[in-house]
Amino acid sequence: MALHTLNIALADDDEDDRIVFKDAIDALKIKTKLSLFVNGKELMDYLTLPNIILPEIIFLDLNMPVKNGMQCLREIRENTHLNAISVAIYSTSSSEDDIEETFINGANIYINKPHKFSDLKAAIERVLQVNWQYQTSILNRDNFLLRI
Amino acid sequence: MIINLKFDINILSKKILCQELNALGVTYMIHGFGEIEITGMPKALNMENIAEKLGVYGIEVISDQQMALVQRIKDAIAILINDENNYKKYNISTYLAETLDYSYDYLSTIFSETTYTSIGNFVILKKIDVAKSLIIENELTLTEIAFKLNYSSVAHLSTQFKKTTGLTPSTFQKIIRKRKERQVML
């Protein structure tokens, strides 16, 4: 079968980071449609619009102005319409406490922003592959935690 | 009051299938591994009616043959992993070839073409998924879990757990426990 296109959203206030992320996703074999947002508020406003196709996975930067990643994560998990979406935190912080805190608040994936483009590509590819399995197989989504 | 439940997906699916198909007046044989042979159905009924009835329960009638085969591979893997005795006797490739009656090479090619991953990777993912549930239930020690899932040692299980999830079994357990305490919805 032709694999269907994965809908992905990224909220990151750093323009360079958004561009690098888009390049990395475009370089993968997996078919994707990426929506970009410059902060958490823009993302949440979009997600709560009526009649949109919800993304299967959202990549969230933690430190953003207006509304940060942690606030978005909480809102997504508290919203029954959105809480089936996988959330990947995409951050420069490698503090164990930060990482644990995002998982406890319902994040599925934590990625330390890699410095090398090839590492970023590999990380995104792995996340999409694993996420795809959680969408299409009988795996327990409550226990879906992945740290890269 | 919060109670914790454990589900047997196989029993659940079978009960629902029988209940719904009987109600529709369909005669059938369940071949296992997600395959049903319809031997007769009332004139007024068609496949769409059946698909619609089952869809309510999240049961999907797969029209694409490749997808159907991939689903049967996944189901067979899940059953083998949960069957402690058989799992120790068989290796995955022989088991799949025998149960599904295709060569392992063929199954492996179809699987990789359709799922972005390999059968081997899926088996690891599935085993770790079972390990996670067992860790959360907290009734077995890690040593017992390793034995049940046919790992050669606890170290082997821990290494594969870390490689698959990026977390150690104990960190994983801590996170899930704190989530429950704060009642984070997922």
Contacts between the chains, C-beta under 8 A, distances in Angstrom:
chain1	res1	chain2	res2	distance
A	1	B	64	4.7
A	1	B	66	5.8
A	1	B	67	5.3
A	1	B	114	6.4
A	3	B	114	7.4
A	3	B	116	7.3
A	30	B	116	6.5
A	77	B	184	6.0
A	77	B	185	5.5
A	77	B	186	6.7
A	78	B	185	6.6
A	80	B	185	7.8
A	83	B	185	5.8
A	83	B	186	6.6
A	100	B	171	7.5
A	100	B	174	7.6
A	100	B	175	6.2
A	100	B	178	7.9
A	103	B	175	4.6
A	103	B	179	7.8
A	104	B	175	5.7
A	104	B	178	4.6
A	104	B	179	5.3
A	104	B	182	6.6
A	104	B	184	6.7
A	105	B	184	6.1
A	106	B	179	7.2
A	106	B	184	4.9
A	106	B	185	7.3
A	106	B	186	5.6
A	110	B	166	7.6
A	128	B	116	7.5
A	129	B	116	4.8
A	129	B	117	5.4
A	130	B	125	7.1
A	132	B	115	7.2
A	132	B	116	5.4
A	132	B	117	7.7
A	133	B	115	7.3
A	133	B	117	6.5
A	133	B	122	6.7
A	133	B	125	5.7
A	136	B	115	7.2
A	137	B	74	5.4
A	137	B	122	7.5
A	137	B	126	7.6
A	138	B	9	5.8
A	138	B	74	7.4
A	138	B	78	6.4
A	139	B	125	6.9
A	139	B	126	7.1
A	139	B	129	4.8
A	140	B	129	5.8
A	140	B	132	6.8
A	140	B	133	6.0
A	141	B	186	7.0
A	142	B	176	7.9
A	142	B	186	5.3
A	143	B	129	6.8
A	143	B	132	4.2
A	143	B	133	6.8
A	143	B	136	7.0
A	143	B	172	8.0
A	143	B	176	6.8
A	145	B	165	5.6
A	145	B	166	7.8
A	145	B	167	6.1
A	145	B	172	6.2
A	145	B	175	6.6
A	146	B	164	8.0
A	146	B	165	5.6
A	146	B	166	5.6
A	147	B	165	6.8
A	147	B	166	3.0
A	147	B	167	5.5
A	148	B	166	5.8
